[in-house]
Amino acid sequence: MDLNGKKVTILGYGKTGKACLKTLLTLGAKVKVSDKNPDIGIPEGIEVELGGHSEEFVLDSDIIVLSPGVRWDEPVLEVARKKGIETISEVELAYRLIDTPIIAITGTNGKTTTTSLTAHILSSEKKVKLVGNIGIPFIQEIFDRSSEYFVLEVSSFQLQGTKFFRPKIGVLLNIASDHLNWHNSMEEYIEAKKKLFSNQAGDDILIYNKDDKNVLNAVEDARGRKISFSLEEKGDIYLDGNFVRFNIPEFSDISISLNGIKLVGRHNIGNIMCASAIGLLCGISPQDIEQAIRTFTPYPHTLEKFLEYDGLIFINDSKATNPHATISALKSIDGPKLLILGGQDKGMDFSGLIDEIKMTQVKYVFLIGETRHKLKELLIENGLYNFSVYESLEETVESAIKLAKRGDCILFSPACASFDMFKNYKDRGERFKEIVTRWKDNKG
């Protein structure tokens, strides 16, 4: 892709936008930046528009590159596409600028764990770069020619703006209700996820979740080699006691032991299945795969059991930003639980979560955030009255501790986004841990 002299406008000047600017300038493009924030620092000499995306500024472009935080249906982008101006995501731009094989992983939940574990496994024998939605812009690393693989966590936002993107190996973990305040419908959300494999063919590989009906429907049109994984029945990758086994001709005599793993929860077995299969497909020995799985440290804020004190267990699952993630958390934790729930509303369906609360040992629910009143009504409609509504996380945690008995688990798994009260899920999780740690210190 020759960008020398091309007029390129970057929409959104966050971490990804900054990485795009640096790369595009290196490649000789004539770059402009447009951002809705009226108060951001742009390097001198760069033409910039702050406070909005005007047609006059944005449409004077050969290519428009979107940061992940910019909506695909921005009015100016609708006009740009009608005028034939190419509009792409940063992931699509990076893809066009490299020849290195890409392993791309998406799904409503489990992306970060699976992507990180895959990179950890491959790095035992290969040179790899971990990039994407995990916090390292893909475009930032494209000049590293030493890597044998790019392992990419990719979101629906990033996929929506792709056109030719074609990973050598794609993984579709699951599809559940999420980001419906961004995508206009569940159908649109699924279509974005399908762009993971829409250009795959021939020897390209798609690993997919056989237990997820939305995934099964989505992959019907996939044209590459399809490999299923299942926790419920015998897929191409399946669970046999404490071993992952493979109903794949070249790996049928191989098993991967799950002894000594640190990851918590049945859903993480599915993540391990995918990462193990990728390791084998990329030539990693079973012994090195097992060692990597045992030494892999779980990602912070994901079922993070960070404290056991005075007979209580505290689990920080702040990264649970949708009901599907919290359902997985509830299924993963044995014994009585006190659940802290709520946050920013993304237009999601909570009915499955309410059913799970009814079926599992949830003694009490503490509601916070923008969704607290909506969740309150749903609980009442379902005959559940063991709940309270709170204004602050501090008040919520203190109340949960007072109500908890020895042997109880206080689970912070909000099932919602964090932006109503916090910077992001990390900020939210750290705040939860700070409150609990202060209680412990005062008690001690």
C-alpha positions in Angstrom: 0.0 0.0 0.0 1.7 3.2 -1.2 0.7 6.1 1.0 3.4 8.6 -0.1 1.7 11.9 -0.9 -1.8 10.5 -0.1 -4.2 12.8 1.9 -5.2 10.9 5.0 -7.4 12.2 7.7 -7.4 10.5 11.1 -10.6 10.6 13.1 -9.9 10.4 16.8 -6.6 11.3 18.5 -6.3 8.9 21.4 -3.6 6.2 21.7 -4.5 4.6 18.4 -4.8 8.0 16.6 -1.3 9.0 17.8 0.2 5.7 16.6 -1.5 6.2 13.2 -0.2 9.7 12.9 3.4 8.6 13.6 3.3 5.7 11.1 1.5 7.7 8.3 4.0 10.5 8.5 6.9 8.0 8.3 5.3 6.6 5.2 5.1 10.0 3.5 1.3 10.6 3.8 -0.2 14.1 4.1 -1.9 13.7 7.4 -4.7 15.7 9.1 -6.4 15.0 12.5 -10.0 15.5 13.5 -11.2 15.0 17.0 -14.4 16.0 18.9 -12.4 16.9 22.0 -11.7 20.6 21.9 -8.6 20.4 24.1 -6.0 17.9 23.0 -2.3 18.4 22.1 -1.4 17.9 18.5 2.2 18.1 17.2 3.1 21.4 15.5 2.8 21.4 11.8 -0.2 19.0 11.7 -3.4 20.4 10.2 -6.1 19.8 12.9 -9.8 20.2 13.6 -11.0 20.1 17.2 -14.5 20.0 18.6 -16.1 18.1 15.8 -15.9 16.3 12.4 -16.9 18.8 9.7 -17.5 17.8 6.1 -15.3 20.6 4.9 -12.3 19.3 6.8 -12.8 15.5 6.7 -14.0 15.0 3.1 -10.8 16.6 1.6 -9.1 13.2 1.9 -8.1 10.2 -0.1 -8.4 7.9 2.9 -10.1 8.3 6.3 -8.7 6.2 9.2 -10.9 5.7 12.2 -9.7 5.2 15.8 -11.8 2.6 17.7 -13.6 5.2 19.7 -15.2 6.8 16.5 -18.6 5.5 15.5 -18.9 3.9 12.0 -22.2 5.7 11.5 -20.9 9.2 12.1 -22.8 11.5 9.7 -19.6 12.7 8.0 -18.5 9.1 7.3 -21.9 8.3 5.7 -21.2 11.2 3.3 -17.6 10.1 2.8 -18.6 6.6 1.8 -21.2 7.9 -0.6 -18.5 10.0 -2.3 -16.3 7.0 -2.6 -13.7 8.1 -0.1 -12.1 5.0 1.5 -13.0 4.8 5.2 -11.1 2.1 7.2 -10.1 1.2 10.7 -6.6 1.2 12.1 -6.6 -2.6 12.0 -7.3 -2.6 8.2 -4.6 0.0 7.7 -2.0 -2.0 9.6 -3.1 -5.2 7.8 -2.4 -3.7 4.4 1.1 -2.6 5.4 2.5 -6.0 6.6 3.2 -9.5 5.2 3.6 -11.2 8.6 0.9 -13.8 9.4 -1.9 -12.6 11.7 -3.7 -14.6 14.4 -6.8 -12.6 15.2 -9.1 -13.3 18.2 -12.5 -11.9 18.8 -15.6 -12.6 20.8 -17.9 -10.8 23.3 -15.9 -12.2 26.2 -12.5 -13.9 26.7 -10.6 -12.0 24.0 -7.9 -10.6 26.3 -7.3 -13.9 28.1 -7.1 -16.0 24.9 -5.0 -13.5 23.1 -2.5 -13.1 25.9 -2.3 -16.9 26.5 -1.8 -17.5 22.8 1.0 -15.0 22.7 2.5 -16.6 25.8 2.4 -20.1 24.3 3.9 -19.0 20.9 6.6 -16.9 22.5 8.1 -20.1 24.0 9.5 -21.0 20.6 8.6 -18.1 18.2 9.0 -14.3 17.9 5.6 -12.8 18.3 4.0 -9.4 18.8 0.9 -9.0 21.0 -1.2 -6.1 19.6 -4.7 -4.7 19.2 -7.6 -4.1 21.5 -5.4 -5.3 24.4 -3.9 -1.8 24.6 -1.1 -1.8 22.0 -2.1 -0.3 18.6 -1.5 -2.8 15.8 -0.2 0.1 13.6 2.4 0.9 16.2 4.3 -2.4 15.6 4.2 -2.8 11.9 7.9 -1.9 11.3 9.1 -4.7 13.5 10.1 -7.2 10.8 11.5 -9.7 13.2 8.1 -11.1 14.4 7.0 -14.4 13.0 3.3 -13.7 14.0 1.2 -10.9 15.1 -1.3 -12.0 17.8 -4.2 -9.6 17.6 -7.1 -9.0 19.9 -9.7 -7.4 17.7 -13.1 -5.8 18.8 -16.3 -5.4 16.8 -15.5 -1.7 16.5 -12.2 -2.4 14.8 -13.6 -5.2 12.6 -16.5 -3.0 11.4 -14.0 -0.8 9.5 -12.2 -3.6 7.7 -12.4 -4.4 4.0 -9.6 -6.8 3.0 -8.5 -8.0 6.5 -7.6 -11.7 6.3 -6.0 -13.3 9.3 -4.2 -16.6 8.8 -5.9 -17.9 11.9 -9.1 -16.4 13.3 -10.8 -17.3 16.6 -14.5 -16.6 17.3 -15.0 -17.3 21.0 -18.6 -16.3 21.6 -21.3 -13.8 20.6 -23.6 -12.4 23.2 -25.5 -9.1 23.7 -23.1 -6.2 24.1 -22.3 -2.8 22.7 -25.9 -2.3 21.4 -25.6 1.3 22.3 -22.9 1.4 19.6 -24.1 -1.0 17.1 -27.7 -0.3 16.0 -28.8 -3.9 16.5 -27.7 -7.4 17.5 -27.6 -8.2 13.8 -25.2 -5.4 13.1 -23.0 -6.5 15.9 -22.9 -10.0 14.6 -22.1 -8.8 11.1 -19.2 -6.8 12.5 -17.8 -10.0 14.2 -18.2 -12.0 10.9 -15.7 -9.7 9.3 -13.1 -11.7 11.2 -13.4 -14.4 8.6 -15.3 -12.9 5.7 -12.1 -12.8 3.5 -10.6 -16.1 4.7 -10.3 -18.9 2.1 -8.2 -22.0 1.3 -5.8 -22.8 4.1 -6.9 -20.0 6.4 -8.2 -21.4 9.7 -11.2 -20.4 11.7 -11.5 -21.8 15.3 -15.0 -21.3 16.6 -17.3 -22.2 19.6 -19.6 -25.1 18.7 -21.6 -24.5 22.0 -22.7 -20.9 21.0 -25.8 -20.8 18.7 -24.9 -17.2 17.6 -21.4 -18.4 16.6 -22.8 -21.5 14.8 -25.1 -19.4 12.7 -22.4 -16.8 12.0 -19.8 -19.3 10.7 -22.1 -21.0 8.2 -20.7 -18.8 5.5 -17.0 -19.2 6.4 -14.9 -20.4 3.5 -11.6 -21.4 5.2 -10.8 -24.5 7.2 -13.2 -24.6 10.2 -12.1 -26.1 13.6 -14.7 -26.3 16.3 -14.2 -26.4 20.1 -16.7 -27.5 22.6 -17.1 -28.0 26.3 -20.5 -29.8 25.9 -19.8 -32.4 23.2 -17.1 -33.7 21.0 -15.9 -30.9 18.8 -12.7 -30.9 16.9 -11.2 -29.7 20.2 -12.8 -31.2 23.2 -12.4 -31.8 26.9 -11.7 -35.3 28.2 -11.4 -35.3 32.0 -8.5 -33.1 32.8 -7.1 -33.1 29.3 -7.7 -31.2 26.1 -7.8 -33.5 23.1 -8.1 -33.0 19.4 -10.3 -34.7 16.8 -8.0 -33.3 14.1 -6.0 -35.7 12.0 -2.6 -34.2 12.5 -3.1 -33.9 16.3 -5.3 -36.9 17.1 -2.6 -38.5 19.3 -1.9 -35.4 21.3 -3.4 -34.3 24.6 -2.8 -31.2 26.7 -2.9 -31.6 30.5 -4.8 -29.0 32.5 -3.0 -29.8 35.7 -1.6 -26.8 37.6 -3.4 -24.1 35.6 -4.0 -20.8 37.3 -7.0 -19.7 35.2 -10.3 -19.9 37.1 -13.7 -21.0 35.6 -15.0 -23.5 33.1 -15.2 -20.8 30.4 -11.4 -20.4 30.6 -11.0 -24.1 29.6 -12.5 -23.0 26.2 -9.9 -20.2 26.0 -7.2 -22.7 26.8 -8.5 -25.0 24.1 -8.2 -22.3 21.4 -4.8 -21.2 22.5 -3.5 -24.8 22.6 -4.8 -25.5 19.1 -3.1 -22.4 17.8 0.1 -23.4 19.4 0.0 -26.8 17.7 -0.9 -25.3 14.4 2.1 -23.0 14.6 4.5 -25.8 15.5 4.8 -25.4 19.3 5.5 -28.7 21.1 2.8 -30.1 23.5 5.4 -29.9 26.3 6.0 -26.2 25.8 2.2 -25.6 25.5 1.6 -27.3 28.8 4.4 -25.3 30.5 3.1 -22.0 29.1 -0.4 -22.8 30.3 0.9 -23.5 33.8 3.0 -20.4 34.0 0.4 -18.0 32.5 -0.7 -15.4 34.9 -4.4 -14.5 34.7 -5.2 -11.0 33.5 -6.0 -8.5 36.2 -9.7 -7.6 36.8 -10.8 -10.9 35.4 -12.1 -13.3 38.1 -9.1 -11.9 40.1 -9.2 -13.6 43.6 -7.1 -10.9 45.2 -8.0 -11.3 48.9 -9.1 -14.0 51.4 -9.4 -12.5 54.8 -11.5 -13.0 58.0 -13.4 -15.9 56.4 -14.4 -13.9 53.3 -13.3 -14.2 49.7 -13.1 -11.1 47.5 -13.1 -11.5 43.7 -12.5 -8.6 41.4 -14.2 -9.2 38.0 -14.5 -5.6 36.9 -13.7 -6.6 33.3 -17.2 -8.2 33.2 -18.8 -5.5 31.2 -21.7 -7.5 29.9 -24.2 -10.1 31.3 -22.5 -13.0 29.5 -19.3 -12.4 31.4 -21.0 -12.2 34.8 -23.0 -15.4 34.0 -19.6 -17.1 33.4 -18.3 -15.7 36.7 -21.3 -17.0 38.6 -20.9 -20.5 37.1 -17.2 -20.5 37.9 -17.5 -19.8 41.7 -18.7 -22.4 44.1 -20.5 -21.6 47.4 -22.5 -18.7 48.6 -22.0 -15.4 46.8 -22.8 -11.7 47.3 -22.9 -10.0 43.9 -22.2 -6.4 43.2 -23.8 -5.5 39.9 -24.4 -2.5 37.7 -22.8 0.3 35.7 -23.4 2.0 32.4 -26.3 0.8 30.3 -25.3 -0.4 26.8 -28.8 -1.5 25.8 -28.1 -5.1 26.8 -30.5 -8.0 27.6 -30.1 -9.0 31.3 -32.7 -11.8 31.3 -30.2 -14.6 31.1 -28.3 -13.1 34.0 -31.4 -12.8 36.2 -32.1 -16.5 35.5 -28.5 -17.4 36.5 -28.9 -15.4 39.7 -32.0 -17.4 40.5 -30.3 -20.7 39.8 -27.0 -20.2 41.6 -26.1 -19.5 45.3 -26.4 -15.7 45.1 -27.5 -14.7 48.7 -27.8 -11.0 48.0 -27.4 -8.5 45.1 -26.0 -5.0 45.5 -27.0 -2.6 42.7 -25.0 0.5 41.6 -24.5 2.7 38.6 -26.7 3.8 35.8 -28.5 0.5 35.5 -29.3 0.1 39.2 -33.0 1.0 38.8 -33.5 -1.1 35.6 -31.9 -4.1 37.4 -34.0 -3.5 40.5 -37.2 -3.7 38.4 -36.0 -6.9 36.7 -35.2 -8.5 40.0 -38.7 -7.7 41.4 -40.4 -8.9 38.2 -38.6 -12.2 38.7 -39.6 -12.5 42.4 -36.1 -11.7 43.7 -36.1 -9.3 46.7 -32.7 -9.8 48.3 -31.2 -6.7 47.0 -30.3 -3.1 47.8 -29.6 0.0 45.7 -26.6 2.2 46.3 -25.2 5.5 45.0 -21.4 4.8 45.5 -19.1 1.8 45.2 -17.7 2.5 48.7 -21.1 2.4 50.3 -21.9 -0.8 48.4 -18.7 -2.7 49.4 -19.0 -1.7 53.0 -22.6 -2.9 53.1 -21.6 -6.2 51.4 -18.9 -6.8 54.0 -21.3 -6.1 56.9 -23.8 -8.6 55.5 -21.3 -11.4 54.5 -20.8 -14.4 56.7 -17.7 -16.6 56.9 -17.3 -18.7 53.8 -19.1 -16.1 51.6 -17.6 -14.7 48.4 -18.1 -11.1 47.6 -18.1 -11.0 43.8 -17.6 -7.7 42.0 -18.8 -8.6 38.5 -20.8 -5.5 37.2 -22.1 -6.9 33.9 -22.0 -3.3 32.6 -19.6 -0.8 31.3 -17.8 1.4 33.8 -17.9 4.9 32.1 -20.9 6.1 34.2 -18.7 6.3 37.3 -15.1 5.5 36.4 -12.5 6.1 33.7 -12.6 2.4 32.6 -12.9 -1.1 33.9 -9.3 -1.0 35.3 -10.0 2.2 37.3 -13.2 0.6 38.6 -11.5 -2.6 39.6 -8.6 -0.8 41.3 -11.1 1.3 43.3 -12.9 -1.9 44.4 -9.6 -3.4 45.6 -8.6 -0.1 47.4 -11.9 -0.1 49.3 -11.5 -3.7 50.4 -7.8 -3.3 51.3 -8.6 -0.3 53.4 -11.2 -2.3 55.3 -8.7 -5.1 55.9 -6.0 -2.7 57.1 -8.4 -0.9 59.5 -9.6 -4.3 60.8 -6.1 -5.6 61.3 
